[in-house]
Amino acid sequence: MQLGWLKTKFLPLVTGDMKTYEVVRDIVKPAVMTRHCRYVALIEEQAPSAVGRARAFMSHTWGAPFKDLVAAASHVLSDDDYVWIDCFAI
């Protein structure tokens, strides 16, 4: 997932201090429920350039705010870089 896409297209869906598990429960799983596919496949259909070979693997805590994960990535990566976050493989 491209970091710039995460910041501009996905983060607006994340309300308040949603934890990563809440993002998966409230955004990711409902989106893939009828298609039975990985969330990243939906993104690739809508925005092919948002998906690419990851430069970084993002390790996270399921109970921490998702926005903090994206903010941490923003400190060391550019918006053009791609990251791998397991919750998008669900």
N, C-alpha and C positions, 0 to 999 in steps of 0.2 A: 504494500500500500504506500503510495507516495505521501510523504509527510505534509506537503502543501495541501493535498486533497483532504487529508485528515483534519487539518486545521480549518479549512474554508468550507468544506462540504459536510463532514461528519460531525465535528464538534458542535455545530448549531443544534444537532439533534439531542445532544447531551445536556440535560437540564441540571442546574445547580451543581452540587458536588456528587453527582451520581458515581457510585463505585463501579469498578469494572464488572463485577458480577451483575449489577443492575443494568449496565449497558447491554450485556449479553441477554439478560432476561427480558428487558423491555424494548430493545431495538433490534438486536441481531436475530434472536430466535423467532420473534414474530415475522420478520421479513423473509425468513427461509422456510417457514412452516409449510406452506403449500407447495413450494418448489422442491423441497428436500435436496437442497444443494448447499454448498459452502457460501457464506456471506460474500466472500471475495469474488465469487462467480457472478453475483448480482452486480457488484460494483464494476467488474470488468465489462459487463454488457452495457452498462450506462455510461461509463467513462473509461475506455480502454487504456488511456495513458495514465490512469491512476494506479494501475497494477503493473509491477515489473519486478525484476530481480532485486531482492533485498540486499541492502548494504549493511543493515544492522538487524540483529535479533533483539526484540524488546522484551525483557523480563519484567514482570510486574507482580503486584500483589492484588488478588481479586477483591480485597476489601478496601483498597485505596482509591481515591478519586481518579477517574479515567483522565480528566483534564491534566492532572499532575504528570501522568505518563507521557502525554503529548508534549507538555511543556518541557519535560526533561530531555526528550528527543530533540526539541528545538534548540537547546543549548549547545548541542554537539553536531547536529546535522543540518543540512540546508533543506529548503522546501522541495528541492528537486530530488532528494534522496528517497529511496524506498526502504521501508521497514517491514519486518515480519512480526506480527502480533498474533498469538495463537487464537484469540477470541474471534478473529475474522476467518479462521479455518473451520469454524463450527457450521 
